[in-house]
Amino acid sequence: MLRGRLVNLIFPLAGLSFLAAALLLPGMEPTGEPADLDGAPPPYLFFYLALGAVGLISALLMLHRSSTTAPPAPPMQQRPVTVGTAWDNHVATLPLAVIQLDYRHGHPGRIAGWNRQAEQIFGWRADEANGRTLDELELIHEADQSRRLAMYDAIRDQAVSSAQLTLRARTRERRILHCAAHVSVARHHDGSLDSILIMVDDISSQIATQAEITRLAHHDALTGLPNRALFGDRLRQALSRARRDGDKVALMLIDLDDFKRVNDSHGHACGDALLQNVARTLSGMVRETDSPARLGGDEFVLVQVGVTDLQAVEALAARLTDSLARPFQWEDRRIETSCSIGVAVFPDDGTSDEELLRAADVALYQGKAAGRNRQMRYRREMDEELSRRRSMQARLQQALDQERLQLVYQPILALPDLAPVAAEALCRWHDRGQAIPPSTFVPLAESCGLIRPLGRWVLRSACQQAAGWAEQGLHLRVAVNLSIPELLQPELVPMIEAALHESRLPPYLLQIEISEAAVGDPGREAFIGNLHDLSAAGLGIAINGFGAGRAPLARLAGFPFDTIKLDGSLVGRIAQDARALAIARAIVGMTHELGRSVTAERVETEEQLARLAEIGCDQVQGHLLSPPLAAADVAGRRLPILRPDRRSAP
């Protein structure tokens, strides 16, 4: 009878202990130390609150029953309350797995209770589990056995009467579960252990969710590589170990060349696929001890630890450069790409993470400036060169903002009478009393993002000048060069229309010049529509530098153009090289068959001029005929007028 009452009291008391634990001891291990829950509320907290409420209600019901005045039934008429009956009534339908361990016959405790939820969670039926120990079922993960034993020692020494902990368990099928367990202890009057009641909640899904949140916080969502935050931690750890062990650490900064052009030409889906391909390539070419990461955009980084051979580091950088320069196939498109890599080594090039990153960034910048698609190891003298380039970049920005750049115009003359019909606008920059050649400042503008504002200034200024000539009665077509980044601007057509509108220049007096490389560019589909729109509006379109071999002739099909400009290197050989002359003659013949005109660039000698006239070239320009001139000098030469009835250049 006494035992039945004790059993009836177990569940209210256990529920009340759950409530107290949920309110006072969340996250406490049996040792008294806080559990490691990453600062989040224990996932089982709400279950303890619910069970505490159940226990409180049970206690109130028992108090109510004990306060009734009805006389107790005679002993012989009372229905005996057995352990099995109490178990069925209180535990069978709980949403938690409930396990009762019986210690009346000594250690280890044997399972005396195993509810339906325990069957569902762990896969063992009650008749299979009862009478066996937890070790016989191999229920507790081996990595957490020490925590379980520490809890039992505390219970045995009467240090605790209840505890809660998280641990890993194994199911009958050997699956690993993450569980939250609350342990309640029942003792005899002499303090010896009677039984332990364990309530278990499967929190595997919550743990998985927390792990995924942590992973997303430290990994790049697109590529799966570690992100900047995790990379910073790993780099600092690598440097700390290297200082302790006297090792070297190599750092590689990897940046894709012209990645913006890929996005602009093929769309962001293609750009994302390219970034994922870079991540796979990078992960597949490094050691397990190396740490690749994505810093953001098209920037990647690689940390190599335990470096003993610097030549091997540079060889890996060269292999990465070669591998990432291979064309990338996306859908039915072949994407040309490349990368630049800056390499720095600890402690040679820097003794902290900031110094090492700066050194690698300087080397990367120098690689970009040297032509891209290459790897460079940091050198001390790079700092001075980088400082000079950045100073020049700032001065170029200032000159652009203050409109201290100048345009000069090189006349384009018609054959055979050498009548001027157009002028090519060329940008000039004088800085600190020195003329900076376009071969220096134009690549600088492209590398630092100034090429688009520079191009807009040239276009607007050239249109205004051509309109000024027209007001003076000189209807001379002005030619303006556009780079591939400028062609890829979504606002290209509106920008040109605005320049024409502001200057009131008729469209036929403006010619857009693009490079032969643009014709062969894999992303030309992104701008060819703009060129068709400009051609339909009456603008002239010329392909300059043709014959240098940067675009196959077949690419001309469907490409809008009015004029082919023979490359200066080809023109320079036609007086002495029969093959060069034959190539030039073939280009002229093909262009005429298409109903287009041919202009020869960089004509420097009378012999070249004679050969060009001989093969039927339509127009010429070069220092032999006229150097680039200031706008006032062009007007002062009283050049022949290109009247509206001659809208197509000869």
C-alpha positions in Angstrom: 0.0 0.0 0.0 2.8 2.3 0.9 4.6 1.5 -2.3 1.5 2.3 -4.4 1.3 5.7 -2.7 4.9 6.4 -3.5 4.4 5.5 -7.1 1.4 7.8 -7.3 3.6 10.6 -5.8 6.4 10.1 -8.2 4.8 11.8 -11.2 3.5 15.0 -9.4 6.8 15.4 -7.7 8.7 14.7 -10.9 6.5 17.2 -12.7 7.1 19.8 -10.0 10.8 19.2 -10.1 10.7 19.8 -13.9 8.9 23.0 -13.4 11.5 24.2 -10.8 14.3 23.0 -13.1 12.8 24.9 -16.1 12.5 28.1 -14.1 15.7 28.0 -12.0 18.2 25.7 -13.6 18.0 25.9 -17.4 21.1 24.6 -19.1 22.8 23.2 -15.9 24.8 20.0 -16.1 24.9 17.6 -13.2 28.4 19.0 -12.3 26.8 22.4 -11.7 28.4 23.9 -14.8 26.2 25.5 -17.5 25.5 23.4 -20.6 27.0 24.5 -23.9 23.9 25.7 -25.8 25.5 28.5 -27.8 23.5 31.2 -25.8 20.2 29.9 -27.1 17.3 28.7 -24.7 17.5 25.0 -24.2 15.3 23.3 -26.8 13.7 21.2 -24.2 12.7 24.2 -21.9 9.1 24.3 -23.0 8.7 20.6 -22.5 9.8 21.0 -18.9 7.3 23.8 -18.4 4.6 21.6 -19.8 5.5 18.7 -17.6 5.8 21.0 -14.6 2.2 22.2 -15.3 1.1 18.5 -15.5 2.8 17.8 -12.1 1.2 20.8 -10.5 -2.2 19.8 -11.6 -1.6 16.3 -10.4 -0.5 17.6 -7.0 -3.6 19.8 -6.7 -5.9 16.8 -7.6 -4.2 14.7 -4.9 -4.7 17.4 -2.3 -8.3 17.7 -3.3 -8.8 13.9 -3.0 -7.1 13.8 0.4 -9.4 16.6 1.7 -12.7 14.8 1.0 -14.7 13.6 4.0 -15.7 10.4 2.4 -14.5 7.5 4.6 -11.8 5.4 3.1 -12.9 2.1 1.7 -12.2 -1.0 3.7 -8.7 -2.4 3.0 -10.1 -5.6 1.5 -12.3 -3.5 -0.9 -9.5 -1.2 -2.2 -8.3 -1.9 -5.7 -4.5 -2.5 -5.4 -2.4 0.2 -7.2 0.5 -1.6 -8.9 3.6 -0.1 -10.6 2.3 -1.2 -13.9 -1.0 0.5 -13.4 0.6 3.8 -12.4 3.0 3.6 -15.4 0.1 3.1 -17.8 -2.0 5.9 -16.3 0.7 8.6 -16.1 3.4 7.8 -18.6 2.2 5.8 -21.6 0.8 8.8 -23.5 3.4 11.4 -22.6 5.1 13.1 -25.7 8.5 12.3 -24.2 10.4 9.1 -24.0 10.2 7.9 -20.3 12.7 5.3 -19.0 12.7 4.0 -15.5 15.8 2.4 -14.2 15.5 0.0 -11.2 18.4 0.0 -8.7 16.8 -2.1 -6.0 19.0 -5.0 -6.9 22.2 -2.9 -7.2 24.2 -1.3 -10.0 23.8 -1.2 -12.9 20.2 -0.2 -13.0 17.9 -2.2 -15.2 15.1 -0.9 -17.3 11.8 -1.3 -15.5 9.7 1.1 -17.6 9.8 2.0 -21.3 6.8 3.9 -22.7 5.5 4.0 -26.2 7.4 7.2 -27.1 10.6 5.5 -26.1 9.7 2.7 -28.5 9.1 5.2 -31.3 12.3 7.2 -30.7 14.8 4.4 -30.0 13.2 1.5 -32.0 13.3 -1.0 -29.1 10.0 -2.5 -28.0 9.2 -2.4 -24.3 9.4 -6.2 -23.9 12.8 -6.0 -25.5 14.1 -3.2 -23.4 12.7 -4.1 -20.0 15.2 -6.0 -17.8 18.2 -4.8 -19.7 20.7 -2.1 -19.0 21.4 1.0 -21.1 24.8 -0.4 -21.9 23.3 -3.6 -23.2 21.2 -1.6 -25.6 24.2 0.6 -26.4 21.9 3.5 -26.1 24.4 6.2 -25.1 26.9 7.3 -27.7 30.4 6.4 -26.7 31.6 10.0 -27.0 29.1 11.0 -24.2 29.7 8.1 -21.9 32.0 10.1 -19.7 29.2 12.7 -19.1 26.7 10.0 -18.3 29.2 8.4 -15.8 29.9 11.8 -14.2 26.1 12.3 -13.7 25.8 8.8 -12.1 28.7 9.5 -9.7 27.0 12.7 -8.6 23.8 10.8 -8.0 25.5 8.0 -6.2 27.3 10.5 -3.9 23.9 12.1 -3.2 25.2 15.4 -4.7 22.2 15.8 -6.8 18.6 14.5 -6.8 17.8 15.7 -10.4 19.8 16.7 -13.4 19.4 17.7 -17.0 21.8 17.3 -19.8 22.1 16.9 -23.6 23.8 13.9 -25.1 23.8 11.7 -28.2 22.1 8.4 -28.3 21.9 5.5 -30.7 18.7 3.9 -32.0 18.3 0.2 -32.6 19.2 1.0 -36.3 22.4 2.7 -35.1 21.2 6.2 -36.1 22.6 8.9 -33.9 20.1 11.2 -32.1 20.6 14.4 -30.1 18.6 14.2 -27.0 17.7 16.4 -24.0 17.3 14.3 -20.9 16.0 15.2 -17.4 16.9 12.8 -14.7 14.9 12.4 -11.4 16.2 10.2 -8.5 14.1 8.2 -5.9 15.9 7.0 -2.8 15.0 4.8 0.2 14.8 6.1 3.7 18.5 5.2 4.3 19.5 7.3 1.2 20.3 4.3 -1.0 19.3 4.5 -4.6 15.8 3.1 -5.5 15.2 4.1 -9.0 16.0 6.8 -11.6 13.3 8.3 -13.9 14.7 9.6 -17.2 12.5 11.7 -19.5 14.0 12.2 -23.0 13.2 14.5 -25.8 14.6 14.0 -29.3 16.0 17.4 -30.2 17.9 16.3 -33.3 15.9 18.6 -35.6 16.5 21.6 -33.4 20.2 20.8 -33.2 20.3 20.4 -37.0 18.6 23.7 -37.4 21.1 25.4 -35.1 24.0 23.8 -36.9 22.6 25.0 -40.2 22.2 28.5 -38.9 25.8 28.4 -37.7 27.0 27.0 -41.0 25.2 29.7 -42.9 26.7 32.4 -40.7 30.2 31.1 -41.5 29.9 29.9 -45.1 29.1 31.5 -48.4 25.6 30.6 -49.5 26.4 30.4 -53.2 29.6 28.4 -53.2 29.6 26.6 -49.8 33.1 27.9 -49.1 34.0 29.5 -45.8 33.1 33.2 -45.8 35.2 36.2 -44.8 34.5 35.8 -41.0 35.5 32.1 -40.9 38.5 32.8 -43.1 39.7 35.5 -40.7 39.4 33.0 -37.8 41.3 30.3 -39.6 44.0 32.7 -40.8 44.6 33.9 -37.3 44.7 30.4 -36.0 47.2 29.4 -38.7 49.5 32.3 -38.0 49.3 31.5 -34.2 50.4 27.9 -34.8 53.1 29.0 -37.3 54.6 31.4 -34.7 54.6 28.5 -32.2 56.1 25.9 -34.5 58.3 28.2 -36.6 56.5 27.4 -39.8 55.6 29.5 -42.9 52.0 30.2 -44.1 51.2 31.2 -47.7 48.2 33.4 -48.5 46.8 33.7 -52.0 44.3 36.3 -53.1 42.5 35.2 -56.2 40.4 37.7 -58.3 38.6 36.9 -61.5 39.4 39.2 -64.4 36.6 41.1 -66.1 33.9 39.3 -64.0 31.6 42.2 -64.3 31.7 41.8 -68.1 30.5 38.2 -67.6 27.6 39.3 -65.6 26.8 42.1 -68.0 27.1 40.0 -71.1 25.5 36.7 -69.9 23.5 37.6 -66.9 23.9 36.9 -63.2 22.9 33.2 -63.5 25.9 32.6 -65.6 28.1 34.7 -63.2 26.8 32.6 -60.3 27.6 29.4 -62.1 31.1 30.6 -62.9 31.7 31.4 -59.2 30.6 27.9 -58.2 32.9 26.4 -60.8 35.8 28.5 -59.4 35.0 27.2 -55.9 34.9 23.6 -57.1 38.2 24.1 -59.0 39.9 25.7 -56.0 38.7 23.0 -53.6 39.8 20.2 -55.9 43.3 21.5 -56.4 44.4 22.1 -52.8 45.5 19.9 -49.9 43.1 18.9 -47.1 45.0 21.1 -44.7 44.6 24.2 -46.9 41.7 26.6 -46.4 40.0 28.1 -49.4 37.3 30.8 -48.9 35.2 33.3 -50.8 35.6 36.9 -49.5 32.8 38.2 -51.6 32.0 39.1 -55.2 34.6 37.5 -57.4 37.3 37.4 -54.7 38.6 34.2 -53.3 41.4 33.4 -50.9 43.6 30.4 -50.0 45.6 29.8 -46.9 48.3 27.1 -47.0 49.9 26.0 -43.7 53.1 24.1 -43.1 54.8 25.7 -46.1 58.4 24.4 -46.6 58.9 25.0 -50.3 58.1 28.5 -51.7 58.6 27.2 -55.2 55.8 24.7 -54.7 53.5 27.6 -53.6 54.2 29.6 -56.7 53.8 26.4 -58.8 50.3 25.9 -57.3 49.4 29.5 -58.0 50.5 29.0 -61.7 48.4 25.8 -61.9 45.4 27.7 -60.5 45.9 30.5 -63.0 46.1 28.0 -65.9 43.1 26.0 -64.7 40.8 29.1 -64.2 41.8 30.4 -67.7 40.2 27.5 -69.4 36.9 28.3 -71.1 33.8 27.7 -68.9 30.9 26.1 -70.6 27.5 27.4 -69.5 24.4 26.1 -71.3 25.3 26.5 -74.9 27.8 29.3 -74.3 31.6 29.2 -74.1 32.7 31.7 -71.5 36.3 33.0 -71.7 37.6 33.9 -68.3 40.9 34.2 -66.3 42.1 35.2 -62.9 44.9 37.1 -61.2 46.6 35.9 -58.0 48.6 37.8 -55.4 50.8 35.7 -53.1 52.3 36.6 -49.7 54.1 34.5 -47.2 54.3 34.7 -43.4 56.6 35.8 -41.9 58.6 37.0 -44.9 56.0 39.4 -46.2 54.0 40.2 -43.0 53.8 39.1 -39.4 50.1 39.7 -38.8 46.9 38.8 -40.7 46.4 42.5 -41.7 50.0 42.8 -43.0 49.8 39.5 -44.9 46.5 40.4 -46.5 47.8 43.8 -47.5 50.9 42.3 -49.1 48.8 39.8 -51.1 46.5 42.6 -52.2 49.5 44.7 -53.4 50.8 41.7 -55.4 47.3 41.1 -56.8 47.0 44.7 -57.9 50.4 44.6 -59.6 49.3 41.5 -61.5 46.2 43.2 -62.7 48.2 46.2 -63.8 50.7 44.0 -65.6 48.0 42.6 -67.9 46.0 40.2 -65.7 45.8 36.4 -66.1 49.0 35.9 -64.0 50.2 35.3 -60.5 52.6 37.5 -58.6 54.6 37.1 -55.4 54.8 40.2 -53.2 58.0 42.3 -53.3 58.8 45.3 -51.1 59.3 47.5 -54.1 55.7 46.9 -55.1 54.6 49.3 -52.4 56.2 52.2 -54.0 54.9 51.3 -57.4 51.4 50.8 -56.0 51.6 54.2 -54.3 52.5 55.8 -57.6 49.6 54.2 -59.4 47.1 55.1 -56.7 48.4 58.7 -56.7 48.0 58.8 -60.5 44.5 57.3 -60.2 43.5 60.1 -57.7 44.9 62.8 -60.0 43.1 61.3 -63.0 39.9 61.4 -61.0 40.5 65.0 -60.1 41.3 65.9 -63.7 38.1 64.2 -64.9 36.0 66.0 -62.2 37.5 69.4 -63.1 37.4 68.7 -66.8 41.2 69.3 -67.2 41.5 66.6 -69.9 41.7 67.7 -73.5 40.5 66.3 -76.8 42.5 66.5 -80.0 41.2 65.4 -83.5 43.1 63.5 -86.2 41.7 64.1 -89.6 40.5 61.1 -91.7 41.0 61.8 -95.5 39.3 60.3 -98.5 41.3 58.7 -101.3 42.4 59.5 -103.9 42.0 63.3 -103.4 42.8 63.3 -99.7 39.7 65.3 -98.9 39.1 65.4 -95.1 35.8 63.7 -94.3 36.0 62.9 -90.6 38.1 63.4 -87.5 38.8 60.9 -84.7 38.6 62.3 -81.2 41.6 61.4 -79.0 41.9 62.1 -75.3 45.0 63.8 -73.9 46.1 64.3 -70.3 48.8 66.7 -69.1 49.7 66.1 -65.5 52.3 68.0 -63.5 53.7 69.5 -66.7 54.1 66.2 -68.4 52.0 64.5 -71.2 50.7 61.2 -69.9 50.3 58.8 -72.9 46.9 57.2 -73.4 48.6 53.8 -73.3 49.2 54.6 -69.6 46.1 56.4 -68.3 43.5 54.5 -70.4 44.4 51.0 -68.9 44.5 52.7 -65.5 41.0 54.1 -66.0 39.8 50.6 -67.1 41.4 48.9 -64.0 40.0 51.4 -61.5 36.5 51.9 -62.9 37.0 55.4 -64.4 36.7 54.3 -68.0 32.9 54.8 -68.1 32.9 58.4 -66.7 35.9 59.1 -68.9 34.1 57.8 -72.0 31.0 59.8 -71.2 33.1 63.0 -71.0 34.8 62.3 -74.3 31.5 61.5 -76.0 29.8 64.7 -74.7 32.8 66.9 -75.5 33.2 65.5 -79.0 29.5 65.9 -79.8 29.6 69.5 -78.6 32.7 70.2 -80.7 31.3 68.6 -83.9 28.1 70.7 -83.4 30.2 73.8 -83.1 32.0 73.0 -86.3 28.6 72.5 -88.0 27.4 75.9 -86.8 30.5 77.3 -88.6 29.5 75.5 -91.8 32.0 72.6 -91.3 29.9 69.4 -91.3 32.6 67.0 -90.3 31.9 63.5 -88.9 33.5 63.0 -85.5 34.6 59.5 -84.4 34.6 58.4 -80.7 36.1 55.2 -79.4 34.1 53.0 -77.0 35.7 50.2 -75.0 34.0 46.8 -74.3 33.0 47.9 -70.7 31.4 51.0 -72.2 29.5 48.9 -74.8 28.1 46.8 -72.0 26.5 49.7 -70.2 22.7 49.2 -70.1 22.4 53.0 -70.6 24.6 53.2 -73.7 21.9 54.1 -76.2 20.2 56.7 -73.9 23.6 58.2 -73.0 24.5 58.7 -76.7 21.0 60.0 -77.5 21.3 62.5 -74.6 24.7 63.6 -75.9 23.3 64.2 -79.4 20.3 66.0 -78.0 22.3 68.3 -75.7 24.7 69.2 -78.5 22.0 69.3 -81.3 24.4 67.2 -83.4 22.8 65.3 -86.2 23.3 61.5 -85.7 25.0 61.1 -89.1 27.9 63.3 -87.9 28.8 60.9 -85.1 30.7 57.7 -85.7 31.2 55.1 -82.9 34.5 53.1 -83.1 34.8 49.7 -81.5 37.8 47.3 -81.4 38.2 44.2 -83.4 38.2 42.3 -80.0 34.6 43.5 -79.4 33.5 41.7 -82.6 35.0 38.5 -81.4 34.0 38.9 -77.7 31.9 36.0 -76.4 29.6 38.4 -74.7 28.9 40.5 -77.8 25.2 39.4 -77.7 24.8 41.7 -74.7 25.7 44.8 -76.8 25.1 44.0 -80.4 21.4 45.0 -80.1 22.5 48.4 -78.9 24.8 48.8 -82.0 21.9 47.8 -84.3 19.7 50.5 -82.6 22.5 53.1 -83.0 23.0 52.2 -86.7 19.3 52.4 -87.3 19.3 55.9 -85.7 21.8 57.0 -88.4 25.1 56.8 -86.5 28.2 55.4 -88.2 29.9 52.3 -86.7 33.6 51.5 -87.4 35.6 48.5 -86.4 39.1 49.6 -85.7 42.3 47.6 -85.4 40.9 45.1 -87.9 43.4 42.5 -89.3 45.2 42.0 -86.0 43.7 38.5 -85.7 41.5 39.1 -82.6 38.3 38.2 -84.4 37.5 35.6 -87.1 35.9 37.0 -90.3 32.9 34.9 -89.8 32.0 37.0 -86.8 31.3 40.0 -89.1 28.1 38.3 -90.3 25.1 40.0 -88.7 27.4 42.6 -87.1 26.4 46.2 -87.7 29.2 48.3 -89.1 29.8 50.9 -91.9 33.6 51.0 -91.9 36.6 48.6 -91.4 39.7 50.3 -90.1 42.9 48.4 -91.0 45.1 47.8 -88.0 48.2 50.0 -87.9 50.6 47.1 -87.5 49.3 45.6 -90.8 49.5 48.9 -92.6 53.1 49.4 -91.4 54.1 46.2 -93.2 52.3 46.5 -96.6 55.2 48.4 -98.3 57.8 45.7 -97.6 55.8 42.5 -96.9 53.9 40.9 -99.8 51.8 38.8 -97.5 50.7 41.8 -95.5 49.7 43.5 -98.7 47.8 40.5 -99.8 45.9 40.3 -96.5 45.1 44.0 -96.7 43.8 43.6 -100.3 41.6 40.7 -99.3 40.1 42.7 -96.4 39.4 45.6 -98.7 37.8 43.4 -101.3 35.6 41.6 -98.8 34.5 44.8 -97.2 33.6 46.3 -100.5 31.6 43.2 -101.3 29.6 43.9 -98.2 29.0 47.4 -99.3 31.1 49.0 -96.6 34.2 51.3 -96.7 37.8 50.8 -95.5 40.0 53.2 -93.6 43.7 52.6 -93.0 45.2 53.7 -89.6 48.7 55.0 -88.8 49.8 55.8 -92.4 53.4 56.9 -91.9 55.1 56.8 -95.4 54.4 57.7 -99.0 55.0 54.0 -99.9 52.2 52.9 -97.6 49.9 55.5 -99.0 50.6 54.4 -102.5 49.9 50.8 -101.8 46.7 51.6 -100.0 45.5 53.6 -103.0 46.5 50.8 -105.2 44.4 48.2 -103.4 41.3 50.4 -103.3 41.4 51.7 -99.7 38.7 54.4 -99.2 40.1 56.5 -96.4 43.4 57.1 -94.6 44.7 58.7 -91.4 48.1 59.0 -89.9 51.0 61.4 -89.1 52.0 61.4 -92.8 48.8 63.2 -93.6 48.1 65.1 -90.3 48.9 64.7 -86.7 46.1 65.1 -84.1 45.0 68.7 -84.0 43.4 71.0 -81.6 39.8 71.8 -82.4 40.6 75.3 -83.5 43.3 74.1 -85.8 40.9 71.7 -87.5 38.5 74.5 -88.2 41.3 76.8 -89.4 42.3 74.3 -92.1 38.9 74.9 -93.8 38.3 71.2 -94.4 35.8 70.1 -97.1 32.2 69.9 -95.9 30.5 66.5 -95.5 27.0 67.6 -96.5 23.8 65.9 -95.4 23.4 64.3 -98.9 26.7 62.5 -98.2 25.6 60.8 -95.0 27.5 57.5 -95.7 31.2 57.9 -95.4 33.0 57.2 -98.7 
